[in-house]
Structure formats: C-alpha cells, structure tokens
Amino acid sequence: MASSEATKSDIDVSLYNPVTEGKATILFPKNNEVFYNPVQEFNRDMSIAAITTWSKIYFQEKQERIEKKRQNKAKRAAEAGQSAPTDDSVHPSLQQRDFTILEALAATGLRSVRYAKEIPNVKRIIANDLLEDAVESIKRNTKYNEISEDLLQANQGDALAVMYNARSAKEKYDVIDLDPYGTASPFIDGAVQAVANGGLICITCTDLAVLTGSMYPETCYGKYGGMPLRGMYCHEMALRLVLMTMQTSASRYGRYIEPLASCSIDFYVRLFVRVYDSPAGVKKVASKMGMVYDCTGCNAHVTQSLAKLHTKDNGATKYSPGTGPAVNSLCDQCNQTHRVGGPAWIAPIHNTDFVAKMLDHVKENEDKFGTSDRMKGMLTVIHEELEQPFYWTLGNLCGTLHCTSIPLIDLRSAILNAGYKVSSTHCAPEGIKTDAPAHVMWDIMKGWVKNNPVTMKNIGENSPARKILEAPAKFEADFTRHEDAIPPSRNVRLVRYQVNPTPNWGPKARAGKPKKDIIIEPKKRKL
C-alpha cells in the first residue's frame, strides 16, 4: 500500500477537476471538460446492477453444469464398479468463480474504475481506447483510485482489433461494454465474436435521430440494416433495430442472442444482451425477425414474422417462410396507406426473470447507486411491460380523432373490460402496450367520442378521423374503473421517467484532445 500511496502522491491534483461518482473519484483535465456527463451516471449505475445480476446467474449456471457433470461421472463410475471421481476431474473453466470485462471505448476510464471498485468477482478489466491521452487518463485514474494494474489494465488500441484478437475460446471476454459516441454498429460484429458463451454485451447507441427515423432513414438502413418508423413507437423501434443488428451478426458465427433488458433512456438506448453458441438456436432466428406495417393515417400497426416455426407431435421442429401480407393495401380502420419498417427484432426485448432479479439487487443496495430511485422506477415499469411489440400513445389516439384527451385510467379500464391485457411502457410516459387489435382500440375511442363529441364540420372528408368515426363500433366500450387499471409502479410513486436534471442537459460534445490556449491578435486597420 505504501508504494501505491507514493504513486498517488505523484499526481498534481491541482491540474484536474476531481469528480466522485459511486466509489470512484476521477480526475478530469481542467482544459477538456467534454469527457464527463453527469446525466450518464444512470447508465453506469444500471450497468453495474446488470453485470452484477448477470454474474450471479452465470456462476449459478456453472455450478449446475458442474453438478450435472459430477452426477454423470458418478453414474458411469458406479456402472463400471469404480469409485466416484473427485472434484478435480471437473474442467477448470467450470470451477472458475470470476470473470473478465472489456470496456472497448473507455475514454477517461470512469466506467472501468467503477466496475473495478463496485462489481464483485471481477478478475480483470481491460480499459481500451484509441487515443493516447485517454489511455494516460485511465492509468492516472487507476493509480489515483489505488486499483491494482492486474485488475484494471489500460490498453491503447483499435477497439475492433482488440475484439477480433480475442475470438479464440481461451481469449474471449465474459462481458463486453460498448459505449461509443454515436452509433455502436461498427463494433457489433467484433463484440458478438469476442464475448464468451453465455457472456454479456452492454451496448449504447446515442444516434437516436437516426434510429427513430427523425432524419435520414437511409442512414439507419445503412448502419443497422433496417428501416426506422418515425412517430408513435419510434423509441421501441430503435431498440428492436439494434437487437436485429446484433442477431444478424451473431447468426453468421452460429450464435444467438437473448435480450435481458432493453432500455430507452433520455437521448440514447442501452441494451444488456447475452450471447450463446447454438446452431440450433440460430435456426429459430428468422421467426424472431419481422416487418412492421404502420398506417400513415392512424398508426395502426401489425408485425409479420419472416418465418414460421412448426412443432410436430414428436417434438421435431420445421421451419417455413412466413405468409402474408398481414394487412390489406389500405388500412381497414381509416383507408390510408401503410409504411413498411424493418426488418426488426419482434420477439421479447426483456427477460422478465432477469429484470426482477436486477430490481431486487437495486432495492437491496440503494445506498450504492446515486440514481437508485430512477433505477427502481424504470425496472419496475420494464417488469410490468407486456411482451407485445410496440405501443399506442394517448397523443396519437386523441390527436387522430381530434377529440379531448381520454384519462389514461379510463383507457386502461376499457381495454381490460374488453378482455385484453394492458401495460405501460418505459419508452413513453403516455404509452399503452396491449394485445388488443387496432379495431378494438378505435372502438374504445369511438365510445369516448360518443360521450365527448368532436366537431365533425372541422374534419376533412378524407381525414382518418372521419373514416374511423363514421364506421359503426362492433362493441360498446365499458369505461367502468377496473381494479387493475392502475399499475403497481404508479401506486408506489416511483420516478418512472426522466425529469430535466440540469439546464441544457443531453449528450456532450465528442471527446477530443485538450484545448490549447489561443491568442488572437487584433486586426490592424488598413490605412
């Protein structure tokens, strides 16, 4: 410890701005303030909770495999009349009780330092960055936080090269964290190859303007291989496009993904995804991908999978192309055309059991996370979410019909009273997830308009509102208060959605080299 203290004392702290987050204190150069973004503390807190939760599951699975191997060997030994083998006969990789992490784009190393100090059972962390200044920052912060270089190793290199060099079974990382400035798409192919079987990829994309279709849909297709759909459920579409990109890359190498938690947060998406080796699992991938048909008039949406999976009586599976189209040429509700989005991931985007365990971990360690209130809120809403792809919003439903806004509890009650399921979505405060088809949703809204009339003379002849309202409802909506209309997350008053933490909050500028003092001489007047 004495040598560590001496090393720490060599750092001239006056040249830096110390920032404490979690158990880490990071020194940020005073002449380059773009590195640290306090809004991203939530991202790092969620990552620590997710990795810790995953590691417990990872070790439990290893223990179960050890026990299964032990039982099989004992059974074979008994059949051969031999004594049972010792634990030393179990493969060392299964007995290993620690894991490795690669932060491929580490910048100052804040994330890696927090991982080293706050996540148990970590064997080694590689904090990689391409810039020499960033690597020096990682080394400086490692020393300042008195972390062993054996635990946290700074590495200068191209992130893709580092991952591609780790593709062999012995070199793979158990966890790979990708948190770039902008899109993570260039790094996905390397990550799905370099992560261990059953390992975890934590991935951030901040290019939501592209992923949500707000601009340049052709750019989104170029980066992610799918067309975005701007509008009502664009943030969930962004998550599903990233998952599709990850699975497309993984399939090439006989691997498939399992989304544990897919989060739309502020100005970015953050996903926690496991990767497995399984050619049989890859065969099911096409049935988890699909196209999305979105009405240009009323935003009624339908998904169509690319393949069908048939299970025979003997347990055998057969795969065939999907059948369609899933919609008519014009929308059945408002007679407008459809936009086509995707292909996208249309299977579940969360693992409910994992989210529940992650939520329990946060509740048991609230004092360790600076954003624990918001973490509990978001995880609770995610845990409540239906697996149904996409959602409606109050703004869309009421805006389409030009009617007064329906109270959320009334809409939820009507859906439940009609015999369908309903939940909130973490992607939008007024979002509604339901398995009710579009015609049921619009019949419910017709019932609302019946009691809250709209001025039809102000609605155009070919307007979606007129087409919907002129068609008779197939059933009478029941707005009687349903006992399940208020979700548990709303009852406990959790911080479910982001509030503005600071003025002008959002993504910071791209990190770069420290700024140099520039002296600008006044221009001489021309005589």
GINOR-V865275 format. One record per backbone hydrogen bond with DSSP energy under -0.5 kcal/mol. CO is the residue of the C=O (numbers start at 1). NH is the residue of the N-H. E is the energy in kcal/mol with one decimal. If there is no record, write none. Layout:
co:CO nh:NH e:E
co:CO nh:NH e:E
This chain:
co:1 nh:5 e:-2.4
co:2 nh:6 e:-2.2
co:3 nh:7 e:-2.3
co:4 nh:8 e:-2.3
co:5 nh:9 e:-2.2
co:6 nh:10 e:-0.8
co:7 nh:10 e:-0.7
co:8 nh:11 e:-1.5
co:11 nh:13 e:-1.3
co:12 nh:15 e:-1.8
co:13 nh:16 e:-2.0
co:15 nh:30 e:-1.6
co:16 nh:18 e:-0.7
co:17 nh:28 e:-1.8
co:19 nh:21 e:-0.5
co:19 nh:26 e:-3.1
co:21 nh:24 e:-2.0
co:24 nh:21 e:-2.7
co:26 nh:19 e:-2.6
co:26 nh:28 e:-0.7
co:28 nh:17 e:-3.1
co:29 nh:32 e:-1.5
co:31 nh:515 e:-2.0
co:37 nh:40 e:-1.8
co:38 nh:41 e:-1.7
co:39 nh:42 e:-0.9
co:40 nh:44 e:-2.1
co:41 nh:45 e:-2.9
co:42 nh:46 e:-2.7
co:43 nh:47 e:-1.9
co:44 nh:48 e:-2.3
co:45 nh:49 e:-2.2
co:46 nh:50 e:-2.5
co:47 nh:51 e:-2.8
co:48 nh:52 e:-2.2
co:49 nh:53 e:-2.2
co:50 nh:54 e:-2.9
co:51 nh:55 e:-2.6
co:52 nh:56 e:-1.5
co:53 nh:57 e:-1.6
co:54 nh:58 e:-2.9
co:55 nh:59 e:-2.6
co:56 nh:60 e:-2.0
co:57 nh:61 e:-2.5
co:58 nh:62 e:-1.8
co:59 nh:63 e:-2.5
co:60 nh:64 e:-2.2
co:61 nh:65 e:-2.1
co:62 nh:66 e:-2.5
co:63 nh:67 e:-2.5
co:64 nh:68 e:-2.3
co:65 nh:69 e:-2.6
co:66 nh:70 e:-2.6
co:67 nh:71 e:-2.4
co:68 nh:72 e:-2.3
co:69 nh:73 e:-2.5
co:70 nh:74 e:-2.4
co:71 nh:75 e:-2.2
co:72 nh:76 e:-2.3
co:73 nh:77 e:-2.4
co:74 nh:78 e:-2.3
co:75 nh:79 e:-2.0
co:76 nh:80 e:-1.4
co:77 nh:82 e:-3.4
co:78 nh:81 e:-0.9
co:86 nh:89 e:-1.6
co:87 nh:90 e:-1.9
co:91 nh:94 e:-1.5
co:91 nh:95 e:-1.1
co:92 nh:96 e:-1.1
co:99 nh:123 e:-3.2
co:99 nh:124 e:-1.0
co:100 nh:175 e:-1.6
co:101 nh:103 e:-0.5
co:101 nh:126 e:-2.8
co:102 nh:104 e:-0.8
co:102 nh:177 e:-3.1
co:103 nh:128 e:-2.6
co:106 nh:109 e:-2.4
co:109 nh:113 e:-2.8
co:110 nh:114 e:-2.3
co:111 nh:115 e:-2.4
co:112 nh:116 e:-2.5
co:113 nh:117 e:-1.9
co:114 nh:118 e:-2.2
co:115 nh:119 e:-2.0
co:118 nh:120 e:-0.6
co:119 nh:122 e:-0.7
co:121 nh:99 e:-1.6
co:121 nh:123 e:-0.5
co:124 nh:101 e:-2.4
co:125 nh:127 e:-0.7
co:125 nh:153 e:-3.0
co:126 nh:103 e:-2.8
co:126 nh:128 e:-0.8
co:127 nh:155 e:-2.4
co:128 nh:106 e:-3.2
co:129 nh:157 e:-1.3
co:131 nh:135 e:-1.9
co:132 nh:136 e:-2.3
co:133 nh:137 e:-1.9
co:134 nh:138 e:-2.3
co:135 nh:139 e:-2.4
co:136 nh:140 e:-2.5
co:137 nh:141 e:-2.6
co:138 nh:142 e:-2.2
co:139 nh:143 e:-2.2
co:140 nh:144 e:-2.5
co:141 nh:145 e:-1.8
co:142 nh:147 e:-2.5
co:143 nh:146 e:-1.5
co:148 nh:151 e:-0.8
co:148 nh:152 e:-2.5
co:151 nh:125 e:-3.1
co:151 nh:153 e:-0.6
co:152 nh:154 e:-0.5
co:153 nh:127 e:-2.6
co:155 nh:129 e:-2.0
co:155 nh:157 e:-0.6
co:158 nh:162 e:-2.5
co:159 nh:163 e:-2.0
co:160 nh:164 e:-3.1
co:161 nh:165 e:-2.0
co:163 nh:166 e:-1.3
co:164 nh:167 e:-1.1
co:168 nh:171 e:-0.9
co:168 nh:172 e:-1.0
co:173 nh:196 e:-2.9
co:174 nh:200 e:-2.6
co:175 nh:102 e:-2.5
co:176 nh:178 e:-0.5
co:176 nh:202 e:-2.8
co:177 nh:104 e:-1.6
co:177 nh:105 e:-0.5
co:177 nh:179 e:-0.6
co:178 nh:204 e:-2.2
co:180 nh:182 e:-0.9
co:182 nh:206 e:-2.3
co:184 nh:187 e:-1.8
co:184 nh:188 e:-0.7
co:185 nh:188 e:-0.8
co:185 nh:189 e:-0.6
co:187 nh:191 e:-2.0
co:188 nh:192 e:-2.4
co:189 nh:193 e:-0.8
co:190 nh:194 e:-1.9
co:191 nh:195 e:-1.3
co:194 nh:173 e:-2.6
co:196 nh:199 e:-2.6
co:199 nh:275 e:-1.6
co:200 nh:176 e:-2.4
co:201 nh:203 e:-0.6
co:201 nh:273 e:-2.5
co:202 nh:178 e:-3.4
co:203 nh:271 e:-2.6
co:204 nh:180 e:-0.6
co:205 nh:269 e:-2.2
co:206 nh:208 e:-1.4
co:207 nh:210 e:-1.0
co:207 nh:211 e:-2.2
co:208 nh:212 e:-2.8
co:209 nh:214 e:-0.7
co:209 nh:215 e:-1.7
co:210 nh:213 e:-1.1
co:216 nh:219 e:-0.7
co:216 nh:220 e:-1.5
co:217 nh:221 e:-2.1
co:218 nh:222 e:-1.9
co:219 nh:223 e:-2.3
co:220 nh:224 e:-3.1
co:220 nh:225 e:-0.6
co:220 nh:226 e:-0.6
co:221 nh:225 e:-1.8
co:227 nh:342 e:-2.1
co:231 nh:234 e:-1.4
co:233 nh:237 e:-2.0
co:234 nh:238 e:-1.9
co:235 nh:239 e:-1.4
co:236 nh:240 e:-2.2
co:237 nh:241 e:-2.0
co:238 nh:242 e:-1.9
co:239 nh:243 e:-2.1
co:240 nh:244 e:-2.0
co:240 nh:345 e:-1.6
co:241 nh:245 e:-2.1
co:242 nh:246 e:-2.3
co:243 nh:247 e:-2.6
co:244 nh:248 e:-2.6
co:245 nh:249 e:-1.9
co:246 nh:250 e:-2.5
co:247 nh:251 e:-2.6
co:248 nh:252 e:-0.8
co:249 nh:252 e:-0.7
co:250 nh:253 e:-1.7
co:250 nh:255 e:-1.9
co:251 nh:254 e:-1.7
co:254 nh:278 e:-2.3
co:256 nh:276 e:-2.7
co:258 nh:274 e:-2.6
co:260 nh:351 e:-2.7
co:261 nh:263 e:-0.5
co:261 nh:272 e:-2.6
co:263 nh:265 e:-0.7
co:263 nh:270 e:-2.8
co:265 nh:268 e:-3.1
co:267 nh:208 e:-0.6
co:268 nh:265 e:-2.6
co:269 nh:205 e:-1.9
co:270 nh:263 e:-2.9
co:271 nh:203 e:-2.5
co:271 nh:273 e:-0.5
co:272 nh:260 e:-2.9
co:272 nh:261 e:-1.5
co:273 nh:201 e:-3.1
co:274 nh:258 e:-2.3
co:275 nh:198 e:-3.3
co:275 nh:199 e:-0.6
co:276 nh:256 e:-1.9
co:276 nh:278 e:-0.7
co:278 nh:282 e:-1.7
co:279 nh:283 e:-1.1
co:280 nh:284 e:-0.6
co:281 nh:284 e:-0.9
co:282 nh:285 e:-1.4
co:284 nh:287 e:-0.8
co:285 nh:288 e:-2.1
co:286 nh:289 e:-0.9
co:286 nh:306 e:-0.9
co:286 nh:307 e:-0.7
co:288 nh:346 e:-3.0
co:288 nh:347 e:-0.9
co:289 nh:306 e:-2.5
co:290 nh:343 e:-0.5
co:290 nh:344 e:-2.5
co:291 nh:304 e:-2.5
co:292 nh:294 e:-0.6
co:292 nh:341 e:-2.8
co:293 nh:302 e:-2.0
co:294 nh:339 e:-3.4
co:295 nh:299 e:-1.1
co:300 nh:295 e:-2.4
co:302 nh:293 e:-3.2
co:304 nh:291 e:-2.5
co:306 nh:322 e:-2.1
co:308 nh:310 e:-0.5
co:308 nh:320 e:-2.0
co:310 nh:312 e:-0.6
co:310 nh:318 e:-2.8
co:312 nh:315 e:-1.8
co:316 nh:312 e:-3.4
co:318 nh:310 e:-3.4
co:320 nh:308 e:-3.5
co:331 nh:335 e:-1.9
co:336 nh:331 e:-3.4
co:337 nh:296 e:-2.9
co:339 nh:294 e:-2.7
co:339 nh:341 e:-0.5
co:341 nh:292 e:-2.6
co:342 nh:227 e:-1.9
co:344 nh:290 e:-2.1
co:350 nh:352 e:-0.6
co:351 nh:355 e:-2.5
co:352 nh:356 e:-2.1
co:353 nh:357 e:-2.0
co:354 nh:358 e:-2.7
co:355 nh:359 e:-2.4
co:356 nh:360 e:-2.1
co:357 nh:361 e:-2.1
co:358 nh:362 e:-2.0
co:359 nh:363 e:-2.3
co:360 nh:364 e:-2.0
co:361 nh:365 e:-0.9
co:362 nh:365 e:-0.7
co:363 nh:366 e:-0.7
co:365 nh:368 e:-1.7
co:366 nh:369 e:-1.3
co:369 nh:372 e:-1.3
co:371 nh:375 e:-2.3
co:372 nh:376 e:-2.7
co:373 nh:377 e:-1.9
co:374 nh:378 e:-2.9
co:375 nh:379 e:-2.5
co:376 nh:380 e:-2.0
co:377 nh:381 e:-2.1
co:378 nh:382 e:-2.7
co:379 nh:383 e:-2.4
co:380 nh:384 e:-1.4
co:381 nh:385 e:-1.1
co:382 nh:385 e:-0.6
co:392 nh:432 e:-3.2
co:393 nh:397 e:-2.4
co:394 nh:398 e:-2.7
co:395 nh:399 e:-2.0
co:396 nh:400 e:-2.4
co:397 nh:401 e:-1.1
co:398 nh:402 e:-0.8
co:398 nh:403 e:-1.9
co:407 nh:410 e:-0.5
co:407 nh:411 e:-2.0
co:408 nh:412 e:-2.5
co:409 nh:413 e:-2.1
co:410 nh:414 e:-2.3
co:411 nh:415 e:-2.1
co:412 nh:416 e:-2.4
co:413 nh:417 e:-3.0
co:414 nh:418 e:-1.2
co:415 nh:420 e:-2.0
co:416 nh:419 e:-1.6
co:421 nh:435 e:-0.9
co:423 nh:433 e:-2.9
co:425 nh:428 e:-0.9
co:428 nh:425 e:-0.6
co:428 nh:431 e:-1.8
co:430 nh:394 e:-1.4
co:432 nh:392 e:-2.7
co:433 nh:423 e:-2.2
co:437 nh:440 e:-0.7
co:437 nh:441 e:-1.8
co:438 nh:442 e:-2.4
co:439 nh:443 e:-1.6
co:440 nh:444 e:-2.2
co:441 nh:445 e:-2.0
co:442 nh:446 e:-1.9
co:443 nh:447 e:-1.7
co:444 nh:448 e:-1.6
co:445 nh:449 e:-2.6
co:446 nh:450 e:-2.1
co:447 nh:451 e:-1.0
co:448 nh:452 e:-1.2
co:454 nh:456 e:-1.1
co:455 nh:458 e:-1.5
co:456 nh:459 e:-1.9
co:460 nh:463 e:-1.2
co:463 nh:467 e:-2.0
co:464 nh:468 e:-2.5
co:465 nh:469 e:-2.7
co:466 nh:470 e:-2.1
co:467 nh:471 e:-0.8
co:475 nh:477 e:-0.6
co:477 nh:479 e:-0.6
co:482 nh:485 e:-1.7
co:485 nh:487 e:-0.7
co:487 nh:490 e:-1.1
co:487 nh:491 e:-1.5
co:488 nh:492 e:-1.8
co:489 nh:494 e:-1.4
co:490 nh:493 e:-0.9
co:494 nh:496 e:-1.5
co:502 nh:505 e:-1.1
co:518 nh:520 e:-0.6
co:519 nh:521 e:-0.7
co:525 nh:527 e:-0.6
